[in-house]
């Protein structure tokens, strides 16, 4: 058993080189230390000596946030995630515990772009996001805009940020920019992207943009952020800093760094195009099913009690013939079923093959070229705002917030 406790500062030797770090735990007979660089290493416990016990180090002084009252006001709403995380020196892990004021302290350059009113809505990792959190977030954003904020920055974990951005796209009519931002690498790592992403998000929130968007690194370099439409963006990589890409369209804007010059695309919705409005009702009993070869009909029937189901079908939008009768019975019983494609490009067309025609005959709604996750949040919103089945089918096939493009490259 180790003589060290989590949080103790320990000196050790790693391959003959002296190191110092925070003791986290034992693993496979090695002591795991977190270095000042933020990275963890394993060292032989026999080389470890105690520098100081956990708790002996005085708490660092918290600097006061000074804001320039002459700058335009933005709202910054924190929900958690890596951009709002720091090291828990008790466990050595990175946890979501920053307040919005802490973000201003961590990225002091933000106060040169605008002044901020800060609100900490949640401190959760994005896998714990729920539709009820989206509703609370939509209300907070709507309140900020109607109370005069010129733009809103939402800090969010990256894993489900595209879901939240698309959900708020449907729940809000906004005349001001609502910019989601996160970071792929936490602030304690030298390769963190939190500062550049936050600065670019602030610039986008001050710009002439008038829609919900996501601002993140455009490349692996520190020179440009892309601003993606909230209904057309997907996380495409687990860890790269340029993980987010617009789907079947160019970003609605770019932000150069460090100049923070914003360049809006012709397709970007401009500031002031609509009056602020909140439509926060959602039907949470909606699901997303990924079709696969050999999928039994029991997999479909899991959703029999749901109000809505989005299927990420194969190719042009298919499931196996074995599953179609189960879908027909669900639709007859009142479930709205929307077909999307698990292909990254192209659009759904269920009039080419017999299976697709059978799906249409069963009452499946074609999801055009919507991303499956966008179709899910849209279906939640549509079923939360109308009880009329035909109106719901019409809305799902209608472009509401740039989620459907009527023409795709290369035919379909």
C-alpha positions as CSV (number, residue, x, y, z in Angstrom):
1,X,0.0,0.0,0.0
2,X,1.3,3.4,-0.9
3,X,2.5,5.8,1.8
4,X,1.2,8.7,-0.3
5,X,-2.3,10.2,-0.4
6,X,-4.0,11.6,-3.4
7,X,-3.0,15.3,-3.8
8,X,0.5,14.9,-2.2
9,X,3.3,16.5,-4.1
10,X,6.0,13.9,-4.8
11,X,9.5,14.0,-6.3
12,X,10.5,10.9,-8.3
13,X,12.8,9.6,-11.0
14,X,11.5,8.7,-14.5
15,X,14.1,6.9,-16.7
16,X,16.9,8.6,-14.8
17,X,15.4,12.1,-15.0
18,X,14.1,13.9,-11.9
19,X,10.4,14.8,-12.0
20,X,7.9,16.3,-9.6
21,X,4.1,16.0,-9.7
22,X,0.9,15.4,-7.8
23,X,0.3,11.9,-6.6
24,X,-3.0,10.5,-8.0
25,X,-3.0,6.8,-7.4
26,X,-1.2,3.4,-7.7
27,X,-1.7,1.4,-10.9
28,X,0.0,-1.9,-11.8
29,X,2.6,-1.3,-9.1
30,X,3.5,2.2,-10.4
31,X,2.8,5.6,-8.8
32,X,0.7,7.8,-11.2
33,X,1.8,11.5,-11.0
34,X,0.2,14.5,-12.7
35,X,3.0,16.8,-14.0
36,X,2.8,20.6,-14.2
37,X,2.4,20.2,-17.9
38,X,-1.0,18.5,-17.2
39,X,0.1,15.0,-18.5
40,X,0.1,12.0,-16.3
41,X,3.0,9.6,-16.0
42,X,3.7,6.3,-14.1
43,X,6.9,6.1,-12.0
44,X,8.5,3.5,-9.8
45,X,7.2,4.0,-6.3
46,X,10.7,3.2,-4.9
47,X,12.0,6.4,-6.5
48,X,9.3,8.6,-4.9
49,X,9.9,11.0,-2.0
50,X,7.4,13.3,-0.3
51,X,7.7,17.0,-1.1
52,X,4.6,18.2,0.8
53,X,1.3,16.7,1.9
54,X,-2.0,17.6,0.2
55,X,-3.6,20.6,1.9
56,X,-0.3,22.1,3.1
57,X,-0.1,24.3,0.0
58,X,-2.0,27.7,0.6
59,X,-5.0,28.3,-1.8
60,X,-4.0,30.6,-4.6
61,X,-5.4,34.1,-4.5
62,X,-8.4,34.7,-6.8
63,X,-7.9,37.7,-9.0
64,X,-10.7,40.2,-9.4
65,X,-12.3,40.4,-12.8
66,X,-12.2,44.0,-14.1
67,X,-14.5,44.8,-17.0
68,X,-14.5,47.7,-19.5
69,X,-17.9,49.3,-19.1
70,X,-17.5,51.1,-22.5
71,X,-17.5,47.8,-24.4
72,X,-20.7,46.1,-25.8
73,X,-22.3,43.6,-23.4
74,X,-22.3,39.9,-24.0
75,X,-23.8,37.2,-21.9
76,X,-21.7,34.1,-21.1
77,X,-23.6,31.1,-20.0
78,X,-21.7,28.2,-18.6
79,X,-23.0,24.6,-18.8
80,X,-19.7,22.8,-18.0
81,X,-17.5,20.6,-20.3
82,X,-13.8,20.7,-20.9
83,X,-13.6,24.4,-21.6
84,X,-15.0,25.0,-18.1
85,X,-12.8,22.4,-16.3
86,X,-9.8,22.5,-14.2
87,X,-7.7,20.0,-12.3
88,X,-9.2,18.5,-9.2
89,X,-6.0,18.3,-7.0
90,X,-7.8,15.8,-4.8
91,X,-8.1,13.2,-7.5
92,X,-5.7,14.5,-10.2
93,X,-8.6,14.3,-12.7
94,X,-10.0,17.1,-14.8
95,X,-13.5,17.9,-13.7
96,X,-16.1,20.4,-14.7
97,X,-16.2,23.0,-11.9
98,X,-15.5,26.4,-13.4
99,X,-18.0,29.2,-12.9
100,X,-18.5,31.7,-15.7
101,X,-16.4,34.2,-13.7
102,X,-13.7,31.6,-13.5
103,X,-13.7,31.5,-17.4
104,X,-13.1,35.2,-17.5
105,X,-10.1,34.7,-15.1
106,X,-8.8,31.8,-17.2
107,X,-9.2,33.7,-20.5
108,X,-8.4,37.3,-19.4
109,X,-8.3,38.4,-23.1
110,X,-12.1,38.1,-23.2
111,X,-12.4,41.3,-21.3
112,X,-10.8,43.2,-24.2
113,X,-13.5,42.1,-26.6
114,X,-16.6,42.9,-24.6
115,X,-18.0,43.2,-21.1
116,X,-20.0,40.3,-19.8
117,X,-22.8,39.3,-17.6
118,X,-22.1,35.7,-16.5
119,X,-24.4,32.9,-15.5
120,X,-23.5,29.3,-14.5
121,X,-26.5,27.3,-15.7
122,X,-24.9,23.9,-15.0
123,X,-21.5,22.2,-14.3
124,X,-21.9,18.9,-16.2
125,X,-20.0,17.0,-18.8
126,X,-22.0,17.0,-22.0
127,X,-22.9,13.3,-22.0
128,X,-25.1,14.2,-19.0
129,X,-27.0,16.9,-21.0
130,X,-30.8,16.3,-21.2
131,X,-33.7,17.9,-23.0
132,X,-34.8,19.6,-19.8
133,X,-31.3,21.2,-19.6
134,X,-31.8,22.4,-23.2
135,X,-35.1,24.0,-22.2
136,X,-33.4,25.8,-19.2
137,X,-30.6,26.9,-21.5
138,X,-33.1,28.2,-24.1
139,X,-34.9,30.2,-21.5
140,X,-31.6,31.6,-20.2
141,X,-30.5,32.6,-23.7
142,X,-33.8,34.2,-24.5
143,X,-33.8,36.2,-21.2
144,X,-30.2,37.4,-22.0
145,X,-31.2,38.6,-25.5
146,X,-34.4,40.3,-24.4
147,X,-32.6,42.0,-21.6
148,X,-30.2,43.6,-24.0
149,X,-27.2,41.3,-24.5
150,X,-25.7,41.9,-27.9
151,X,-24.7,38.3,-28.2
152,X,-24.6,35.1,-26.1
153,X,-21.7,32.7,-25.6
154,X,-22.6,29.2,-24.4
155,X,-19.7,27.2,-23.0
156,X,-20.4,23.5,-23.5
157,X,-18.8,20.1,-23.6
158,X,-17.9,19.1,-27.2
159,X,-19.3,15.5,-27.3
160,X,-22.9,16.6,-27.5
161,X,-22.5,20.2,-28.4
162,X,-24.0,19.7,-31.9
163,X,-27.2,18.2,-30.3
164,X,-27.6,21.2,-28.0
165,X,-26.9,23.8,-30.8
166,X,-29.5,22.2,-33.0
167,X,-32.0,22.0,-30.2
168,X,-31.7,25.7,-29.4
169,X,-31.8,26.5,-33.1
170,X,-35.4,25.2,-33.2
171,X,-36.4,26.5,-29.7
172,X,-35.2,30.1,-30.3
173,X,-35.8,32.9,-32.8
174,X,-32.8,35.1,-32.1
175,X,-31.9,38.5,-33.6
176,X,-28.4,38.2,-32.0
177,X,-25.6,35.7,-32.2
178,X,-25.9,32.6,-29.9
179,X,-22.4,31.0,-30.1
180,X,-21.6,27.6,-28.6
181,X,-18.0,27.0,-27.8
182,X,-16.0,24.3,-26.2
183,X,-12.5,22.9,-26.1
184,X,-11.1,19.5,-27.0
185,X,-8.2,19.8,-24.6
186,X,-8.4,21.1,-21.0
187,X,-6.7,24.3,-19.8
188,X,-4.0,22.4,-17.9
189,X,-2.6,21.0,-21.2
190,X,-0.1,22.9,-23.3
191,X,-2.1,22.1,-26.4
192,X,-5.3,23.4,-25.0
193,X,-7.6,25.2,-27.4
194,X,-9.7,26.9,-24.8
195,X,-8.2,30.4,-25.1
196,X,-8.4,30.7,-28.9
197,X,-11.9,29.1,-29.1
198,X,-13.2,31.4,-26.4
199,X,-11.7,34.6,-28.0
200,X,-13.1,33.7,-31.4
201,X,-16.5,32.9,-29.9
202,X,-16.6,36.3,-28.3
203,X,-15.8,37.9,-31.6
204,X,-18.5,36.0,-33.4
205,X,-21.0,36.9,-30.6
206,X,-20.2,40.6,-31.3
207,X,-20.5,40.2,-35.1
208,X,-23.4,40.7,-37.5
209,X,-24.4,37.1,-37.2
210,X,-28.1,36.4,-36.3
211,X,-28.4,32.7,-35.6
212,X,-27.3,29.8,-33.3
213,X,-23.8,28.6,-34.2
214,X,-20.8,26.6,-33.0
215,X,-17.3,28.2,-33.0
216,X,-14.2,26.0,-32.8
217,X,-10.8,25.5,-34.3
218,X,-10.9,25.4,-38.2
219,X,-7.6,23.6,-38.5
220,X,-5.0,22.1,-36.2
221,X,-3.1,25.5,-36.3
222,X,-3.8,28.4,-34.1
223,X,-4.8,30.8,-36.8
224,X,-8.5,30.4,-37.7
225,X,-11.8,29.4,-36.1
226,X,-14.8,28.2,-38.1
227,X,-18.3,29.2,-37.1
228,X,-20.8,26.5,-38.0
229,X,-24.6,26.7,-38.3
230,X,-26.2,25.0,-35.3
231,X,-28.3,22.6,-37.4
232,X,-25.5,21.6,-39.8
233,X,-22.6,20.8,-37.6
234,X,-21.1,17.5,-36.4
235,X,-18.2,16.5,-34.3
236,X,-16.0,14.4,-36.6
237,X,-13.0,13.5,-34.5
238,X,-12.6,12.4,-30.9
239,X,-9.7,14.5,-30.0
240,X,-8.4,16.8,-32.8
241,X,-8.8,20.5,-32.1
242,X,-10.5,20.9,-35.5
243,X,-13.0,18.2,-34.8
244,X,-16.1,20.2,-35.8
245,X,-17.1,20.5,-39.4
246,X,-20.1,21.9,-41.3
247,X,-22.2,19.2,-43.0
248,X,-22.7,19.7,-46.8
249,X,-22.1,23.5,-46.6
250,X,-19.4,25.9,-45.8
251,X,-19.1,27.5,-42.3
252,X,-21.4,30.5,-41.9
253,X,-18.3,32.5,-40.8
254,X,-14.6,32.4,-40.0
255,X,-12.7,34.2,-37.3
256,X,-9.0,35.0,-37.8
257,X,-6.8,34.6,-34.8
258,X,-5.3,36.6,-33.1
259,X,-6.8,39.6,-35.1
260,X,-10.4,38.3,-34.3
261,X,-11.5,39.6,-37.7
262,X,-14.9,38.0,-38.6
263,X,-15.8,37.1,-42.1
264,X,-19.5,36.1,-42.6
265,X,-20.5,33.9,-45.5
266,X,-23.4,35.0,-47.9
267,X,-25.5,32.2,-46.3
268,X,-25.2,33.5,-42.8
269,X,-28.4,34.8,-41.2
270,X,-27.7,38.5,-40.3
271,X,-28.3,40.2,-37.0
272,X,-31.8,41.6,-36.5
273,X,-33.5,39.4,-39.1
274,X,-36.1,38.2,-36.6
275,X,-37.7,39.3,-33.3
276,X,-36.7,37.3,-30.2
277,X,-39.1,34.4,-29.5
278,X,-39.0,31.3,-27.3
279,X,-40.6,28.0,-28.2
280,X,-39.2,25.8,-25.4
281,X,-41.7,22.9,-25.5
282,X,-40.1,19.5,-26.3
283,X,-41.4,15.9,-26.5
284,X,-38.7,13.9,-24.7
285,X,-40.1,10.5,-25.7
286,X,-38.2,10.4,-29.0
287,X,-35.4,8.0,-29.9
288,X,-32.6,7.6,-32.5
289,X,-31.9,4.1,-33.9
290,X,-28.9,3.2,-36.0
291,X,-29.8,0.5,-38.6
292,X,-27.4,-2.4,-39.1
293,X,-27.3,-5.7,-41.0
294,X,-29.2,-8.3,-39.1
295,X,-31.0,-5.9,-36.9
296,X,-34.1,-7.8,-35.6
297,X,-37.5,-6.2,-35.4
298,X,-37.3,-6.4,-31.6
299,X,-34.7,-3.5,-31.9
300,X,-37.4,-1.4,-33.5
301,X,-40.2,-2.5,-31.1
302,X,-38.1,-1.1,-28.2
303,X,-39.5,2.3,-29.3
304,X,-43.2,1.2,-29.5
305,X,-44.1,3.5,-26.6
306,X,-42.2,6.5,-27.9
307,X,-43.9,9.4,-29.6
308,X,-41.1,9.7,-32.2
309,X,-38.3,7.7,-33.7
310,X,-35.5,8.8,-36.1
311,X,-33.7,6.0,-38.0
312,X,-30.2,6.5,-39.3
313,X,-30.8,4.1,-42.2
314,X,-28.4,2.6,-44.7
315,X,-27.6,4.3,-48.0
316,X,-30.6,6.1,-49.4
317,X,-32.6,5.5,-46.2
318,X,-33.3,1.8,-45.6
319,X,-33.8,-0.8,-42.9
320,X,-34.1,-4.5,-43.5
321,X,-37.5,-5.8,-44.8
322,X,-37.9,-7.7,-41.5
323,X,-38.3,-4.4,-39.6
324,X,-40.9,-2.7,-41.8
325,X,-44.0,-4.3,-40.4
326,X,-43.0,-3.3,-36.9
327,X,-42.5,0.3,-38.1
328,X,-45.9,0.2,-39.8
329,X,-47.6,-0.9,-36.6
330,X,-45.8,1.8,-34.6
331,X,-46.9,4.5,-37.1
332,X,-50.5,3.3,-37.1
333,X,-50.4,3.5,-33.3
334,X,-49.3,7.1,-33.4
335,X,-45.5,7.2,-33.5
336,X,-43.9,9.6,-36.0
337,X,-40.9,7.8,-37.7
338,X,-38.4,9.8,-39.7
339,X,-35.8,8.2,-42.0
340,X,-32.3,9.7,-42.3
341,X,-29.1,8.2,-43.6
342,X,-26.0,7.1,-41.8
343,X,-24.0,8.2,-44.9
344,X,-22.1,11.4,-44.3
345,X,-23.1,12.9,-47.6
346,X,-26.2,12.9,-49.9
347,X,-29.9,12.7,-49.0
348,X,-32.6,10.2,-48.3
349,X,-34.7,8.9,-51.3
350,X,-37.0,6.0,-50.5
351,X,-38.4,5.8,-54.0
352,X,-35.6,4.0,-55.7
353,X,-35.7,0.5,-54.2
354,X,-38.6,-1.7,-53.1
355,X,-37.6,-1.5,-49.5
356,X,-37.8,2.3,-49.6
357,X,-41.2,2.3,-51.3
358,X,-42.4,-0.1,-48.6
359,X,-41.2,2.3,-45.9
360,X,-43.0,5.2,-47.5
361,X,-46.2,3.1,-47.8
362,X,-45.8,2.3,-44.1
363,X,-45.8,6.1,-43.4
364,X,-42.2,6.8,-42.8
365,X,-41.2,10.5,-43.3
366,X,-38.1,11.1,-45.4
367,X,-35.6,13.2,-43.5
368,X,-34.1,14.8,-46.7
369,X,-30.4,15.6,-46.0
370,X,-30.8,16.2,-42.2
371,X,-28.1,14.9,-39.9
372,X,-29.7,12.2,-37.8
373,X,-29.0,14.0,-34.5
374,X,-30.5,17.2,-35.9
375,X,-33.5,15.2,-37.0
376,X,-33.8,13.9,-33.4
377,X,-33.8,17.4,-31.8
378,X,-36.2,18.7,-34.5
379,X,-38.6,15.8,-34.0
380,X,-38.6,16.5,-30.2
381,X,-39.4,20.1,-31.0
382,X,-42.0,19.4,-33.6
383,X,-43.9,16.9,-31.4
384,X,-43.6,19.3,-28.5
385,X,-45.3,22.0,-30.5
386,X,-48.1,20.3,-32.4
387,X,-50.4,17.4,-31.7
388,X,-51.6,17.2,-35.3
389,X,-49.9,14.3,-37.0
390,X,-50.1,15.6,-40.5
391,X,-48.8,19.0,-39.4
392,X,-45.9,17.3,-37.7
393,X,-45.1,15.4,-40.8
394,X,-45.2,18.6,-42.8
395,X,-42.9,20.4,-40.4
396,X,-40.4,17.5,-40.4
397,X,-40.2,17.8,-44.2
398,X,-39.9,21.7,-44.1
399,X,-36.7,23.6,-43.7
400,X,-37.1,25.6,-40.5
401,X,-33.6,26.7,-39.4
402,X,-31.3,25.8,-42.3
403,X,-31.4,22.0,-41.4
404,X,-32.6,20.9,-44.9
405,X,-31.0,21.8,-48.2
406,X,-33.3,21.3,-51.1
407,X,-30.6,20.4,-53.6
408,X,-27.6,18.2,-53.1
409,X,-24.5,17.8,-55.2
410,X,-24.3,14.9,-57.6
411,X,-28.0,14.2,-58.1
412,X,-29.5,13.0,-54.8
